[in-house]
Amino acid sequence: MSRKSPSAPEGYEYIYVTHYRHAKSGKVIYARNYGKKVFRLCVPVNRTEK
């Protein structure tokens, strides 16, 4: 069985990271501590042409 996730909303894209720094506490959060390989984050995309 494959896990098919919905695509990102218009103007956003998903990035996959193994860890990230929490904005308020400043602590590094690791996906492996939560039984995952990666976290999927939805981030805005700024595609302006120069």
C-alpha positions in Angstrom: 0.0 0.0 0.0 1.5 3.4 -1.0 0.9 6.5 1.0 -0.2 9.2 -1.3 -0.2 12.6 0.2 -2.0 15.6 -1.3 0.0 18.1 -3.3 1.0 21.4 -1.7 -1.3 24.4 -2.0 -0.8 26.9 -4.7 2.3 29.1 -4.0 3.8 26.5 -1.5 6.0 23.5 -1.8 7.0 20.7 0.6 10.6 20.3 1.8 11.9 17.3 3.7 14.3 17.8 6.6 15.8 15.4 9.3 15.9 18.2 11.9 15.0 21.8 12.4 15.4 24.5 15.1 12.2 25.4 16.9 11.4 29.1 16.5 10.4 29.9 20.1 12.6 27.6 22.2 15.6 27.5 20.0 16.0 23.8 20.5 16.9 21.4 17.7 14.1 19.0 17.0 15.2 15.6 15.4 12.7 13.5 13.4 14.3 10.3 14.7 13.2 11.2 18.3 9.6 11.0 17.0 9.9 7.7 15.1 10.2 9.4 11.7 13.0 9.6 9.1 12.1 13.2 8.0 9.7 16.0 8.7 7.7 17.4 5.8 7.3 21.2 6.0 5.1 23.3 3.8 7.0 26.5 2.9 6.0 29.4 0.6 7.6 29.8 -2.8 8.6 33.1 -4.1 9.0 32.7 -7.8 9.5 36.2 -9.1 11.4 36.6 -12.2 14.2 39.3 -12.4 
